[in-house]
Amino acid sequence: MAEKICISGLGLLGPFGSGKKSFKEGISSGHSFFKPVEKYDSSHLAGAVPDFQIKDYIKDRRVLKYSPVTQYALAAAKMAVDE
């Protein structure tokens, strides 16, 4: 019979930065971190992840070819596991 396990942790990436401390400071500040999308010619607002570099979380160069959303997910998962 297989053992049941539970892995818990928290990996946060958002417009306020990354990690629990940045998240807490960001939501406590009362400021909006949403701004016009700079990568596209758009009037839409978004909460971009500032100064995100996947290499700060995962050293394998293969992740560089992944979409930004996949890179965010991998970085958040890494933070959660490391916690």
HELIX and SHEET records of a PDB file:
HELIX    1   1 LYS A   20  SER A   29  1                                  10    
HELIX    2   2 ILE A   54  ASP A   56  5                                   3    
HELIX    3   3 ARG A   61  LYS A   65  5                                   5    
HELIX    4   4 PRO A   68  ASP A   82  1                                  15    
SHEET    1   A 2 LEU A  13  GLY A  14  0                                        
SHEET    2   A 2 GLY A  17  SER A  18 -1                                        
SHEET    1   B 2 LYS A  35  PRO A  36  0                                        
SHEET    2   B 2 LEU A  45  ALA A  46 -1                                        
END                                                                             
